[in-house]
Amino acid sequence: MPNGCFEILRSNIQVFFEKGDIFKVGSSIEDDQFYHNPVKIGQSILGDKQPNLIVSDLDGGNNSLCDYYVFQIADTFKFKAKIQDSGGGEFKDLRGDGVFDLITYDELTFDYWHCCGADSQHPPVILRYRNGRYLPDLEQMKKPAPSKQEL
């Protein structure tokens, strides 16, 4: 059950409201900014040269999950995307084209699979904004198969 809420007002009119737990304005839920390069408020991240705002909502549980809300905050306010994540994501322009991908990790699929939690594999996942939503970027995640020696 949510413990709090987040509200955005424009000219004293509510334009967005969401129930949640631990909200933070910005792209990183981490307090230590050394490891993350947070997206600045008003920085364009969707490739349309419009200013954006990211709000993070951390659920605070054992397997802390995070929702990222992306808004356009230009003359017209628009909710652009909601991304459900494991909480360790970082927005980064991987291709240098003005579209920021979300680099995150699949922390749930292989948790405790044939090992303890500390040794669980958490493969990277890259999400790219396309057609109005964040989708897996298979091209960026593709890697060559390991050699027989590596296996």
N, CA, C and O of each residue as an XYZ file, in Angstrom:
604
protein
N       0.850     -1.181      0.000
C       0.000      0.000      0.000
C       0.893      1.240      0.000
O       1.809      1.343      0.816
N       0.631      2.188     -0.915
C       1.451      3.412     -0.985
C       1.376      4.229      0.297
O       0.346      4.274      0.971
N       2.498      4.874      0.616
C       2.590      5.695      1.817
C       2.600      7.191      1.528
O       2.561      7.995      2.459
N       2.651      7.574      0.269
C       2.734      8.987     -0.051
C       2.160      9.278     -1.418
O       1.506      8.436     -2.034
N       2.417     10.492     -1.878
C       1.932     10.879     -3.197
C       2.835     11.961     -3.777
O       3.627     12.583     -3.070
N       2.695     12.165     -5.074
C       3.444     13.189     -5.792
C       2.454     13.936     -6.666
O       1.642     13.332     -7.367
N       2.532     15.257     -6.616
C       1.584     16.086     -7.354
C       2.350     17.161     -8.115
O       3.277     17.769     -7.580
N       1.960     17.390     -9.356
C       2.530     18.485    -10.146
C       1.409     19.467    -10.450
O       0.354     19.101    -10.968
N       1.671     20.733    -10.110
C       0.714     21.808    -10.371
C       1.270     22.741    -11.430
O       2.475     22.983    -11.482
N       0.404     23.259    -12.264
C       0.778     24.288    -13.235
C      -0.278     25.380    -13.142
O      -1.457     25.143    -13.403
N       0.161     26.583    -12.765
C      -0.769     27.695    -12.522
C      -1.841     27.284    -11.513
O      -3.025     27.566    -11.700
N      -1.412     26.614    -10.444
C      -2.285     26.148     -9.361
C      -3.329     25.131     -9.801
O      -4.315     24.922     -9.094
N      -3.138     24.499    -10.942
C      -4.038     23.451    -11.421
C      -3.259     22.140    -11.453
O      -2.154     22.077    -11.993
N      -3.838     21.108    -10.876
C      -3.170     19.808    -10.851
C      -3.106     19.217    -12.268
O      -4.127     19.028    -12.930
N      -1.869     18.934    -12.711
C      -1.686     18.329    -14.038
C      -1.191     16.888    -13.931
O      -1.186     16.152    -14.918
N      -0.775     16.490    -12.727
C      -0.360     15.102    -12.527
C      -0.451     14.765    -11.046
O      -0.124     15.583    -10.186
N      -0.905     13.537    -10.762
C      -0.981     13.048     -9.391
C      -0.714     11.553     -9.408
O      -1.254     10.828    -10.244
N       0.125     11.089     -8.478
C       0.425      9.657     -8.393
C       0.664      9.279     -6.937
O       1.362      9.988     -6.212
N       0.085      8.161     -6.513
C       0.370      7.611     -5.192
C       1.616      6.755     -5.306
O       1.855      6.130     -6.339
N       2.407      6.724     -4.248
C       3.631      5.929     -4.256
C       4.262      5.924     -2.882
O       3.584      6.085     -1.868
N       5.580      5.734     -2.864
C       6.266      5.627     -1.580
C       7.318      6.705     -1.391
O       7.113      7.653     -0.634
N       8.457      6.561     -2.087
C       9.566      7.496     -1.899
C       9.829      8.175     -3.239
O      10.455      7.589     -4.121
N       9.354      9.403     -3.393
C       9.511     10.127     -4.653
C      10.755     10.999     -4.622
O      11.128     11.543     -3.583
N      11.382     11.118     -5.773
C      12.544     11.984     -5.912
C      12.495     12.629     -7.286
O      12.292     11.950     -8.292
N      12.678     13.925     -7.325
C      12.773     14.611     -8.608
C      14.169     14.341     -9.145
O      15.167     14.703     -8.522
N      14.229     13.715    -10.284
C      15.504     13.383    -10.894
C      15.543     11.957    -11.385
O      14.645     11.160    -11.116
N      16.602     11.652    -12.111
C      16.699     10.372    -12.793
C      17.394      9.295    -11.993
O      17.442      8.146    -12.433
N      17.934      9.624    -10.835
C      18.670      8.640    -10.062
C      18.069      8.529     -8.679
O      17.839      9.533     -8.006
N      17.818      7.306     -8.260
C      17.315      7.114     -6.892
C      18.461      7.040     -5.904
O      18.253      7.060     -4.690
N      19.679      6.952     -6.434
C      20.856      6.841     -5.584
C      21.205      8.210     -4.990
O      21.143      9.226     -5.682
N      21.567      8.227     -3.719
C      22.018      9.463     -3.096
C      23.434      9.807     -3.527
O      23.812     10.978     -3.553
N      24.221      8.784     -3.868
C      25.607      8.980     -4.271
C      25.664      9.289     -5.768
O      25.590      8.376     -6.589
N      25.792     10.543     -6.122
C      25.795     10.966     -7.523
C      27.101     10.625     -8.243
O      27.228     10.866     -9.444
N      28.078     10.062     -7.507
C      29.347      9.684     -8.126
C      29.136      8.604     -9.179
O      29.813      8.587    -10.207
N      28.187      7.698     -8.915
C      27.972      6.569     -9.823
C      26.958      6.855    -10.916
O      26.899      6.117    -11.900
N      26.183      7.873    -10.777
C      25.149      8.185    -11.759
C      25.307      9.620    -12.256
O      25.683     10.516    -11.500
N      25.022      9.815    -13.505
C      24.997     11.155    -14.080
C      23.534     11.538    -14.231
O      22.916     11.219    -15.246
N      22.970     12.215    -13.238
C      21.538     12.500    -13.287
C      21.181     13.443    -14.442
O      21.953     14.324    -14.819
N      19.994     13.224    -14.979
C      19.459     14.109    -16.008
C      19.015     15.386    -15.314
O      18.309     15.336    -14.307
N      19.420     16.518    -15.844
C      19.051     17.803    -15.250
C      17.598     18.137    -15.584
O      17.098     17.786    -16.653
N      16.936     18.813    -14.662
C      15.564     19.256    -14.909
C      15.570     20.167    -16.127
O      16.341     21.125    -16.187
N      14.717     19.873    -17.091
C      14.611     20.680    -18.305
C      15.492     20.200    -19.444
O      15.410     20.727    -20.554
N      16.338     19.200    -19.185
C      17.191     18.646    -20.241
C      16.324     17.801    -21.177
O      15.477     17.035    -20.717
N      16.533     17.936    -22.479
C      15.792     17.148    -23.455
C      16.393     15.755    -23.533
O      17.591     15.606    -23.771
N      15.560     14.725    -23.332
C      16.069     13.353    -23.358
C      15.361     12.462    -24.374
O      15.784     11.325    -24.582
N      14.302     12.946    -25.007
C      13.507     12.098    -25.899
C      13.778     12.348    -27.375
O      13.101     11.776    -28.229
N      14.752     13.190    -27.689
C      15.119     13.440    -29.078
C      14.252     14.456    -29.791
O      14.426     14.678    -30.989
N      13.317     15.084    -29.078
C      12.414     16.059    -29.707
C      12.757     17.504    -29.350
O      12.021     18.423    -29.707
N      13.861     17.705    -28.653
C      14.350     19.026    -28.239
C      13.381     19.772    -27.333
O      13.411     21.001    -27.265
N      12.523     19.033    -26.637
C      11.611     19.603    -25.657
C      12.169     19.328    -24.261
O      12.744     18.265    -24.028
N      12.007     20.276    -23.326
C      12.521     20.054    -21.970
C      11.749     18.941    -21.254
O      10.533     18.815    -21.400
N      12.482     18.140    -20.480
C      11.868     17.020    -19.771
C      12.139     17.081    -18.281
O      13.042     17.778    -17.818
N      11.343     16.343    -17.552
C      11.476     16.164    -16.115
C      11.306     14.681    -15.837
O      10.395     14.045    -16.368
N      12.184     14.128    -15.003
C      12.053     12.741    -14.573
C      11.796     12.739    -13.076
O      12.465     13.439    -12.316
N      10.807     11.934    -12.659
C      10.505     11.734    -11.249
C      10.645     10.245    -10.981
O      10.105      9.423    -11.721
N      11.369      9.898     -9.924
C      11.577      8.504     -9.536
C      10.713      8.187     -8.329
O      10.569      9.015     -7.430
N      10.135      6.989     -8.304
C       9.347      6.526     -7.164
C       9.889      5.173     -6.739
O       9.715      4.181     -7.447
N      10.542      5.128     -5.589
C      11.122      3.905     -5.053
C      10.156      3.302     -4.048
O       9.648      4.004     -3.173
N       9.897      1.994     -4.167
C       8.900      1.383     -3.275
C       9.430      1.095     -1.877
O       8.636      0.918     -0.953
N      10.755      1.043     -1.691
C      11.324      0.879     -0.363
C      11.307     -0.528      0.188
O      11.660     -0.724      1.351
N      10.904     -1.531     -0.608
C      10.879     -2.913     -0.138
C      12.245     -3.572     -0.235
O      13.226     -2.932     -0.612
N      12.305     -4.866      0.111
C      13.558     -5.617      0.055
C      14.142     -5.631     -1.352
O      15.322     -5.331     -1.531
N      13.347     -5.970     -2.338
C      13.776     -5.925     -3.734
C      13.281     -4.598     -4.300
O      12.370     -4.563     -5.126
N      13.887     -3.523     -3.850
C      13.414     -2.186     -4.179
C      13.147     -2.026     -5.666
O      14.045     -2.152     -6.499
N      11.908     -1.751     -5.972
C      11.504     -1.483     -7.340
C      11.308      0.008     -7.490
O      11.019      0.708     -6.520
N      11.462      0.483     -8.692
C      11.397      1.911     -8.952
C      10.572      2.148    -10.206
O      10.684      1.407    -11.182
N       9.760      3.164    -10.176
C       9.063      3.637    -11.365
C       9.668      4.983    -11.729
O       9.836      5.854    -10.876
N       9.993      5.142    -13.004
C      10.447      6.435    -13.514
C       9.296      7.040    -14.314
O       8.720      6.381    -15.180
N       8.967      8.285    -14.023
C       7.952      9.023    -14.762
C       8.668     10.100    -15.570
O       9.456     10.869    -15.019
N       8.397     10.158    -16.874
C       9.038     11.139    -17.752
C       7.961     12.092    -18.251
O       6.926     11.671    -18.767
N       8.227     13.385    -18.087
C       7.279     14.425    -18.489
C       7.935     15.391    -19.463
O       9.145     15.609    -19.418
N       7.135     15.958    -20.331
C       7.548     17.109    -21.138
C       7.066     18.333    -20.371
O       5.900     18.407    -19.982
N       7.967     19.299    -20.151
C       7.603     20.468    -19.330
C       7.771     21.757    -20.124
O       8.232     22.768    -19.594
N       7.396     21.713    -21.393
C       7.476     22.890    -22.266
C       6.207     23.729    -22.071
O       5.556     23.648    -21.029
N       5.866     24.530    -23.075
C       4.633     25.320    -22.999
C       3.426     24.421    -22.725
O       2.483     24.815    -22.040
N       3.479     23.213    -23.272
C       2.447     22.218    -23.014
C       3.044     21.144    -22.120
O       4.087     20.573    -22.437
N       2.382     20.870    -21.004
C       2.824     19.819    -20.094
C       2.255     18.492    -20.589
O       1.062     18.396    -20.875
N       3.111     17.459    -20.693
C       2.649     16.143    -21.138
C       3.344     15.049    -20.345
O       4.553     15.093    -20.119
N       2.559     14.071    -19.932
C       3.122     12.840    -19.400
C       3.588     12.044    -20.611
O       2.802     11.795    -21.525
N       4.875     11.636    -20.631
C       5.429     10.955    -21.801
C       5.629      9.459    -21.595
O       5.369      8.680    -22.512
N       6.081      9.038    -20.423
C       6.360      7.612    -20.237
C       6.452      7.258    -18.760
O       6.807      8.083    -17.919
N       6.122      6.004    -18.473
C       6.355      5.414    -17.162
C       7.168      4.146    -17.396
O       6.804      3.313    -18.226
N       8.265      4.003    -16.664
C       9.134      2.849    -16.812
C       9.231      2.163    -15.462
O       9.622      2.791    -14.478
N       8.887      0.900    -15.400
C       9.028      0.123    -14.171
C      10.399     -0.532    -14.198
O      10.769     -1.188    -15.172
N      11.143     -0.348    -13.124
C      12.535     -0.759    -13.100
C      12.869     -1.365    -11.733
O      12.102     -1.253    -10.777
N      14.021     -2.001    -11.674
C      14.487     -2.559    -10.411
C      15.168     -1.503     -9.551
O      15.544     -1.795     -8.416
N      15.336     -0.293    -10.053
C      15.843      0.797     -9.235
C      17.285      1.167     -9.448
O      17.753      2.140     -8.855
N      18.009      0.439    -10.264
C      19.418      0.745    -10.450
C      19.715      1.363    -11.798
O      20.850      1.291    -12.271
N      18.729      1.965    -12.426
C      18.891      2.469    -13.784
C      19.619      3.790    -13.890
O      19.713      4.560    -12.934
N      20.133      4.025    -15.093
C      20.791      5.292    -15.403
C      20.398      5.705    -16.814
O      20.491      4.908    -17.747
N      19.957      6.953    -16.971
C      19.630      7.484    -18.289
C      20.907      8.009    -18.934
O      21.649      8.780    -18.325
N      21.158      7.585    -20.173
C      22.389      7.966    -20.851
C      22.148      7.995    -22.363
O      21.446      7.141    -22.905
N      22.737      8.982    -23.031
C      22.650      9.090    -24.490
C      23.737      8.210    -25.107
O      24.843      8.684    -25.367
N      23.432      6.946    -25.341
C      24.429      5.976    -25.810
C      24.861      6.209    -27.251
O      25.993      5.889    -27.615
N      23.981      6.760    -28.073
C      24.289      6.931    -29.501
C      24.638      8.373    -29.865
O      24.973      8.652    -31.016
N      24.567      9.279    -28.916
C      24.879     10.678    -29.187
C      23.860     11.364    -30.073
O      24.190     12.318    -30.778
N      22.604     10.882    -30.043
C      21.566     11.445    -30.912
C      20.496     12.227    -30.155
O      19.482     12.615    -30.736
N      20.717     12.461    -28.856
C      19.755     13.227    -28.072
C      18.660     12.387    -27.447
O      17.845     12.916    -26.691
N      18.614     11.093    -27.738
C      17.638     10.194    -27.122
C      18.353      9.432    -26.013
O      19.297      8.686    -26.275
N      17.905      9.618    -24.782
C      18.537      8.981    -23.643
C      17.924      7.600    -23.423
O      16.711      7.457    -23.265
N      18.787      6.595    -23.417
C      18.365      5.230    -23.123
C      18.392      5.040    -21.612
O      19.104      5.749    -20.901
N      17.613      4.081    -21.128
C      17.688      3.703    -19.723
C      18.490      2.413    -19.652
O      18.079      1.377    -20.175
N      19.643      2.493    -18.996
C      20.484      1.320    -18.792
C      20.157      0.803    -17.395
O      20.359      1.494    -16.396
N      19.655     -0.410    -17.348
C      19.254     -0.982    -16.078
C      19.679     -2.441    -16.036
O      20.433     -2.893    -16.897
N      19.207     -3.171    -15.053
C      19.598     -4.571    -14.890
C      18.389     -5.394    -14.523
O      17.543     -4.950    -13.747
N      18.299     -6.590    -15.072
C      17.230     -7.516    -14.725
C      17.624     -8.170    -13.407
O      18.382     -9.139    -13.383
N      17.102     -7.631    -12.322
C      17.503     -8.105    -11.003
C      16.569     -9.163    -10.434
O      16.796     -9.654     -9.328
N      15.525     -9.521    -11.171
C      14.562    -10.455    -10.611
C      14.540    -11.815    -11.303
O      14.352    -12.829    -10.631
N      14.726    -11.873    -12.615
C      14.577    -13.126    -13.357
C      15.510    -14.218    -12.854
O      15.080    -15.356    -12.662
N      16.779    -13.890    -12.638
C      17.759    -14.903    -12.253
C      18.162    -14.821    -10.774
O      19.148    -15.437    -10.370
N      17.421    -14.080     -9.982
C      17.738    -13.983     -8.562
C      17.632    -15.361     -7.915
O      16.610    -16.036     -8.035
N      18.687    -15.766     -7.234
C      18.758    -17.040     -6.506
C      18.676    -18.269     -7.428
O      18.331    -19.359     -6.973
N      18.987    -18.098     -8.705
C      18.926    -19.218     -9.641
C      20.235    -20.005     -9.548
O      21.268    -19.564    -10.050
N      20.184    -21.139     -8.920
C      21.338    -22.027     -8.727
C      22.466    -21.371     -7.924
O      23.623    -21.771     -8.057
N      22.151    -20.377     -7.100
C      23.190    -19.712     -6.304
C      22.528    -18.855     -5.224
O      21.305    -18.729     -5.167
N      23.360    -18.280     -4.382
C      22.835    -17.357     -3.372
C      22.537    -16.007     -4.025
O      22.958    -15.755     -5.153
N      21.827    -15.162     -3.331
C      21.458    -13.856     -3.880
C      22.654    -13.004     -4.282
O      22.607    -12.296     -5.288
N      23.734    -13.071     -3.490
C      24.919    -12.249     -3.783
C      25.593    -12.653     -5.082
O      26.240    -11.826     -5.725
N      25.451    -13.916     -5.481
C      26.076    -14.396     -6.715
C      25.117    -14.426     -7.899
O      25.487    -14.873     -8.985
N      23.903    -13.959     -7.703
C      22.909    -13.983     -8.782
C      23.358    -13.114     -9.952
O      23.955    -12.053     -9.773
N      23.056    -13.592    -11.140
C      23.372    -12.836    -12.356
C      22.294    -11.790    -12.607
O      21.102    -12.084    -12.507
N      22.709    -10.576    -12.930
C      21.789     -9.491    -13.235
C      22.191     -8.901    -14.583
O      22.921     -7.911    -14.635
N      21.720     -9.498    -15.666
C      22.139     -9.031    -16.988
C      21.660     -7.611    -17.268
O      20.569     -7.225    -16.850
N      22.484     -6.831    -17.981
C      22.071     -5.466    -18.325
C      20.914     -5.474    -19.321
O      20.809     -6.348    -20.181
N      20.061     -4.483    -19.176
C      18.928     -4.281    -20.079
C      18.970     -2.823    -20.507
O      19.105     -1.928    -19.672
N      18.854     -2.585    -21.803
C      18.848     -1.214    -22.322
C      17.491     -0.950    -22.949
O      17.052     -1.661    -23.852
N      16.836      0.095    -22.446
C      15.531      0.511    -22.973
C      15.704      1.817    -23.730
O      16.398      2.723    -23.270
N      15.061      1.910    -24.906
C      15.167      3.090    -25.766
C      13.777      3.651    -26.020
O      12.817      2.903    -26.202
N      13.677      4.987    -26.032
C      12.393      5.643    -26.287
C      12.093      5.611    -27.789
O      12.794      6.227    -28.591
N      11.035      4.878    -28.148
C      10.598      4.762    -29.543
C       9.081      4.695    -29.572
O       8.457      4.041    -28.736
N       8.505      5.371    -30.530
C       7.051      5.306    -30.726
C       6.262      5.594    -29.449
O       5.250      4.950    -29.172
N       6.740      6.573    -28.678
C       6.008      7.020    -27.504
C       6.181      6.193    -26.249
O       5.446      6.386    -25.281
N       7.150      5.261    -26.239
C       7.377      4.487    -25.021
C       8.780      3.901    -25.015
O       9.448      3.840    -26.047
N       9.215      3.471    -23.837
C      10.526      2.846    -23.696
C      10.394      1.348    -23.979
O       9.587      0.652    -23.363
N      11.208      0.871    -24.927
C      11.196     -0.525    -25.359
C      12.610     -1.087    -25.317
O      13.574     -0.324    -25.385
N      12.757     -2.422    -25.206
C      14.100     -3.008    -25.224
C      14.837     -2.664    -26.520
O      14.268     -2.739    -27.609
N      16.089     -2.293    -26.388
C      16.942     -1.989    -27.542
C      17.828     -3.200    -27.798
O      18.937     -3.295    -27.273
N      17.328     -4.118    -28.606
C      18.028     -5.376    -28.853
C      19.371     -5.157    -29.535
O      20.322     -5.898    -29.283
N      19.459     -4.155    -30.390
C      20.715     -3.869    -31.089
C      21.817     -3.479    -30.109
O      22.952     -3.940    -30.231
N      21.484     -2.630    -29.137
C      22.484     -2.194    -28.149
C      22.865     -3.304    -27.171
O      23.965     -3.293    -26.618
N      21.963     -4.259    -26.957
C      22.242     -5.323    -25.982
C      22.934     -6.531    -26.607
O      23.451     -7.389    -25.892
N      22.945     -6.598    -27.918
C      23.531     -7.762    -28.589
C      25.035     -7.830    -28.353
O      25.750     -6.834    -28.465
N      25.493     -9.038    -28.022
C      26.923     -9.272    -27.792
C      27.313    -10.528    -28.554
O      26.472    -11.395    -28.793
N      28.568    -10.633    -28.935
C      28.997    -11.874    -29.590
C      28.946    -13.043    -28.604
O      29.102    -12.864    -27.396
N      28.727    -14.231    -29.141
C      28.712    -15.432    -28.304
C      30.092    -15.646    -27.698
O      31.097    -15.311    -28.325
N      30.160    -16.200    -26.484
C      31.465    -16.462    -25.883
C      32.207    -17.566    -26.652
O      31.593    -18.444    -27.259
N      33.506    -17.496    -26.610
C      34.323    -18.522    -27.274
C      34.226    -19.827    -26.484
O      33.775    -19.837    -25.339
N      34.647    -20.907    -27.095
C      34.639    -22.212    -26.400
C      35.536    -22.166    -25.166
O      35.245    -22.788    -24.145
N      36.631    -21.417    -25.281
C      37.552    -21.310    -24.147
C      36.885    -20.598    -22.971
O      37.050    -21.000    -21.819
N      36.127    -19.534    -23.270
C      35.406    -18.816    -22.215
C      34.361    -19.705    -21.554
O      34.178    -19.673    -20.337
N      33.674    -20.507    -22.382
C      32.656    -21.402    -21.835
C      33.303    -22.463    -20.966
O      32.609    -23.316    -20.413
